Amino acid sequence: MSPAAQAARRSHLLAVLGLVFNAFTWGVSWWPFRQLAEQGLHPLWLTTLIYAVAVALLVISRPQAVAELFRTPVLWVLFVAAGGTNACFNWAVSIGDVVRVVLLFYLMPLWAVLLARLLLGERISARGGVRVLMALAGAAVVLWPANGQGLPLPRSLADGLALVGGFTFALNNVMLRREARRSEAARSLAMFGGGAVVSMLLAASLTRAGLASAVPALAWSWVLPALGLAAWFLGSNLTLQFGAARLPANTTSVVMLTEVFFASASALALGAGTLGLRESLGAVMILGAAVLAAVQRD
């Protein structure tokens, strides 16, 4: 194998490992979010804090990223997508059945196919169309009412948040691929800034409406864990953008499916989720469609 081929293989492996680390982070993050919620810190305020710290560190170390972000309007799409992803997912896993939330979130490969067609010009083949239908059928199974009556629609706030979060995550990954030529610092600032600002706006609106609690009084019992989460998420998001910028959008979507394993295993072990017959069947269809996207040549 030539040195160039070895370097390419090593880069590919590092990109995949980076995505797996990010998937692990998202897969088990529900636990610290729930622990801090029990101390009165709403997941949206926690998300705001995590990404505000990340933004501050990035601006201090890479001040040029601020100017690049403001002169690159397209990066604001990434800003909104990353913000929506973090706000929706973190809130959803804090209040809903973790396994169900993750399954609905991981309709993300379906959205990625559609967004890649729109934003990257990747065509949707007949096989791609079959995968889309397979994923939609899996979602319908998961969402189908337990009594068999009614339409397969979101039945809770957590369901809706999971679906929106999956769509914005797909948009986030496609935009990372589309804007790979931008500096890593500017892309990171867009992602971290979106995570902080979107969550803050939602948290402030909910708090003002009396639907969420305000930030509790400062105490080391929640401040230190929150700062630790900020450092963890900072590293995780850097590995996400490293991997997503170097791999095709569909490949990124499939590698990130390892989050389903991390989330399901941890939730089932700690009693934060269930996996019944319907959820299992839906999971097979949703994840099967994603896996096919990786192995089939369109």
N, C-alpha and C positions, 0 to 999 in steps of 0.2 A: 504494500500500500504506500502511495507517495506521501510525502510530508503534507502536501495540500489536502489530500483526502483524509489523512489522520486528523489534521486540524479541523476540518469540516465535521468529522465524526465526533470529535471532542466537543465542539461548539454545540452540536445537536444534542448530545447527551446532557451537557450542562443546562441547556434550555429546558429540556424535559424535566430534569431534577428540580430546576427552579419552579416550574409549574406545580410539581408534586408537593414541594414545600408549601407553596401558596395554598394548594388544596387542603393540606393538612391543617394549616392555620384556620381556614374558613370552616373546616369540618369539625373542629373541636372548640371553636371560639364561643359557641353557645353557652358553654359551662361558665367561663368567667363573666360573661355578660349577665347571666342569670344570678350569679353570686353577688355581683355589684348591684343589680336591680333590687335584690333583697335588702340592700343597705340604703335604698331610696334613690339610687342614681339611674334615671331612665336610660335605656339603651341609646336613644338618640343624643342625649347629652354626653354620654360616654363616647359615642362615635365622634362627636364634635371635638371633644378633648383630645382623643387619640390623634386625629388628623391635624388639629391645630398645632400640636407639638411637632408632628412630622413636617408641616409647612414651615414652622419657625426654624427648625434645624436645616431644612433644605435652602431656605432663603439666605441664612447665614453662610452656609458653605458654598452655595451656587447662586449668588445674587444676579448673575446674568440671565438666569432662567426667568426672572420676573419680566424683563423686557421682551424676551422671546415669546412668552405666553401672551402678552398684550398686543404684540404685533402679528400674531398668528391666530386669526379668528377661528380656524377649524379646530384648534385645540380646545375651544370652549365646548365643543360637542363632547369631547373626552371628559371635560370638567363635569358636565351635567350627567353623563353616563356613569362615571365613577361615583359621583355623589349619590345618584339614585340607587346604584347597586349596594353601596355600603349602608345607606339608611334603611332600605327595604329589607335586606337580608338580616342585618343585625337586630332589627326590630322584630322581624318575623320569628327568628329562632328563639327569641327571648319570651315570646308569648304563645307560640304554637307547638304542635307535635313536630319535633325536629326532623324525623324521618319523612313525614309528609311534606314539610316545607322544602327540604332538600330535593325531593323528587320533583316537585313542581318548579323549583328554581332551575333544575337541570333539564327543563325543556329548552335551556339555553342553546344546545346544538341546533335545534329547530330554527330558533331566531337567527342563529349565526349563518345558516344556509341562506335565509332570505336577505339578511343584511349584507352578506358577502356579494350576493347578486346585485344589490342596489348600489353599494358603495365601492366594491372592488371589481365589479364587472364579471364575477365568476358565474358561469351559466349553471342553471339547474337542470340536470339531466333527468331521464326517466327514472333512473335508480334513486336520484336525489329526491324526486317527487314521492317515490314509494317510502323513503325514509321519513319524509315530512308527515305523510299519512300515518305511518307507524307510530311516530312520536305523539301525534295528535290523538290517536286511539288510546295510547297509554295514559295520556292526560285525562281523557274522558273516563277511563276506568278508575283512576285515582279519585276524580272529582264526583263520580256517580254517587248519589245519595244512598245511604246504607239501607233505606227502606225500599229502594228501587223506584221511587216515585220522584218526578221532577227532572230537571235538566242537569247535566254535569257542569255546574257552575261553581265558582268559589263560594264556600260556605262560611268563611270566617275572614276576619281582617288578615290573619296570618296567610291564608291561601292567596288573597289578592296581592299582598306584599311579595310573596314568593314568586308569583307570575311576573309582576312588574320588575322585580329584582333580577330575574333571569333574563328578561329582555334587555335591560340596561347593561347587564354583564356581557351579553353577547355583543352589544354595541360597543362597549368598552374594549373588548378584545379585537374586534374588527377595526376600530379606529387606531388601536396600537399598531396593528399590522399596516394599515393604510398610511400612517404618519411615522413610519419607522425611520425616515430620514431626519426627523426632528431630533434635537438633542435629548438624551435620556433625562437630563435635569428638567427640561421644559415639560416633557411628558409626565414626569413624576409630580411636578408642581401642579399640573392640571388635575391629576388624579387625587392628590392629597388635598388640594384646595377644594375640589368638588366634594370630597368626603366630609370636610369640615363645614363648608358653607351650606350645602343642601341639608345636612343633618341639623345644623344650627337653626335654619329657617323653619324647618318642620318642628323641631323641639320648642322653639319660642312660640310658634303659633298654637301648638297643643297646650303648652303651659298657660298661655294667656286665656285659652278657652276653658281651662280647668280640666283638661283631659290628660294631662301629664304633670308630674310633680316637678317643682323647681329643683335646681342643683342643691343638694344638701350642704350643710355647714362643713367647712373644711375639716377633714380628719384623716390621719395617716392610714386608717384602716381601709379607706377607699382610694386615697390619692396615690399611694405607692403602687397598688395593683394596677391602677389606671395608667400610670406612667410606664410600668412594665409592659402593659398591653400596647402602649404607643410605640415602644421600641420594637416589639415583636411584629406589629403590623407594618411598621416602616420597612423592616427587612423583608417581610413577606411581599409587600407590594413592589419593592424593587426587583425581587426575583420574578414576579409576575410579568412586569414590563420587559425584563430581560428575555424571558422565554417567549412571550407573545409576539415580540418584535422580530423574532428569528424563526418562527414556525408558521406554517399556513394556519388560517383562522380555524378551519375544521379540525386540524390536528390539535391545536390548543384546546378546543372545546372538549375533545375526547380525553386528552391527558388529564384535564381538570375534573373528569368524572371520578377520579380517585377520591375526591371530596365526599362522594356518596358513601363510599366504604368507611372513611374516617368518621363521618357524622353519624351514620347508622350504627356502627359498632359502638361508638361512645354513648350515643343516646339510648340504645337498647340496654347497654350494660348499666347505665345509671338511671334507668326508668324515665327518660324524658321523651320517649317515642315508642310507637308500636308498629308492627309489621304484620298485618293480616293478609288474608288471601288476595283481596282486591289490590292492596298496596304492592304486594309481591308481583302480581300479574302486570300491573301498571309499570312497575320498575323494570321488569324484563323487557317490555315494549319500548319504554323511553330510552333505557340504556342500550338496548339492542340496536335501536336506530342510530344512536351515537357511535357505537362500535363499528357498525357497517360503514359509517361515513369515513372511518379511518382505513378500513381494509379494502373497500371497493374502489375500483378505478372507473370514474365516470366517463 
